[in-house]
Amino acid sequence: MIEAIRAALAQRDGTRVVHWLGDDAAVVRADALAVTSIDVMVEGTHFRLGQATPADVGHRALAAALSDLAAMGATPGEAYLGLVIPPALPDVAVLALHEGAETLAAATGTTIAGGDLVAGPVLTVAVTVVGWAGADQPLVAREVGQQPVPDTVRLAVLPDRAGPVA
């Protein structure tokens, strides 16, 4: 499965990634500031297979995480996909989920640099993204209690391929 996933993903030109899939950990050349976000989606809560394809789920999960970087003003860099895979989910669906995420990764210049696969009772997709900013690049920093960035800003940055969330 790891080799099939590696074949479905691509390392971008000019990427900061030195070592990626298949190693114990990704090695990335840093910029002045790293902006990190984690999003988790659980089948039955955030999506329903059948209403969304596995490719849609992968796309949507990565989009949710990348939208947090966009809201902060960071340039997308790397993504890491952690999947809890139920026994009934076929390998072809796991691969399709990665391919859906890769389609968006390619469009945004993001490299899916690693992740994890474990067995469990329900499909769960955890996406960690790292964005980068130079020391002089303005970021949108909000203090606790301030108003969030409007969804119109988030939605303008990343297309919503999978439709409404369950």
N, C-alpha and C positions, 0 to 999 in steps of 0.2 A: 504494500500500500504506500509506503514512504516513497519508493521509486516512482510510482505512478503520480503521486502528488508533486514530486520534484519535476517530473516531465511536464506537468500542467502549469507550473509556475515559471516566471522568468525574472532574472536579476536585471534591473534596469541599467542602461548606460549611465556612467557618472555616479553610480550609487555609492553610498558610504559603506555598504556591506562588504566586509573582508571575507568572512566565513558565514555560511548560512545553512540551509536545510541539511540534515544528516549529521551535523556536528552536535556536540553536547550543548552548545550555546552559540548564539550568533555573536559575531565580533563586528562592531560598527565604529567607523571613525566619527568622532563627535564634532559638533559645531559649538559655538559659545553657549547656547541655551538649548536644552532639551525640554520639549513639552510632551507630556505623556498622558494618555487617557485609556481607560478600560471600559468596555461595554460588554454586557452578558445578555444573551437572548436564550430563552427556554421554550421548547415546543409546548404548546398548549397555553402559554402565557403571552408570549410575544409574537408567535407565528403558529401556523398549523400546516404541516405538510399535507398536500392535497389542494389546499387553497393557494399555497406558495410552493414552487418547485425548490429542490435543494439548491440550484443555482441562484434562485431569488433570495433564499435565506443567506447564502454566503455574501451576495452583493449587499443585501440590506444590513447585515451585521457589520461589515466593513464600513459601509456608508455612515452608520450611526457613530462609530468611533471616529472616523475621519471628520465628521461634521463638528466634533468637539475641537479638533485642531484648527479647523477653519474659523470657528467662533473665537478662538484665541489669537488668530492671525499668524499661526505657525505654518511653515511649509511641510507638507507630508514627507515622511522619510520611510520608515519601516513599519510593518505590521506583523503581529504574531497571533496565530489562530490556535486556540485550545478547544478541542471538541470532546464532549462526552457522547459516545456513540452507543445507542441501544442495540441489542443483539439482532433485532429484525431489520435494521437499516443496512441495505446492501452496499458493498464497496463502491459500486457505480454511483450511488447517491452521495457518498462521502467525497468522491472525486468531483462530482458535479458541483457540490458546495464550494470546494476549493476553486474550481474553474469560474464560478460566479463571482467569487471574491477577486480572482485574478483579473477578470475583465475590468472591474472598477479600479483595481490597483494599477493596471496598465494606463487607464485613462487619467489617473491622478499622479502618475510618476512615483507610486509607492512600491516598494519591494516587500513581498511577503517573505520574511527572512527566517521564519521558524514557527514552531508551535508544538502542540502535543496532542496525542490521540489516546483516549482511555475509554474503556467500556463502562457503561452505566445504564440506568433505567430509562432515561429520556434524553432526546437530542438536546444538547446544550452547546452553544457557541459563545466562547469568550474571546474577544478581540482586544488585544493591546496594541496601540499605535504610538509611535514616537514621531513627533514633528520637530523641526529644527528652526532656529532663528539665530541670526548674528547678534553680537553684543549691542549693536546700534539699531536693530530692527524693532519697531514698536510692536508690542503685544497688547492684547486686550486683557488687562488684569482687573478682576472684579473683587471687591471685598465682600465678605459675607454680608448678606442683607441687601446688596445692590440688585437692581433688576437684571434678569438674565438677558442674553443676546436674543432678540426676537427670532422666532422660528423662520420668518421670511428670509433672514440672513443665512441660516443654516440650510434651508431648502434650496436657496439660489445657488449654493456651492455644489451640492451633490444631488443628482437625480434620484427620484424615488421609484425604483424599478419594481419593487415587490408589492406596491400598493399599501393600503392601510395596515397598521399593526393590529394583530388579533386582540 
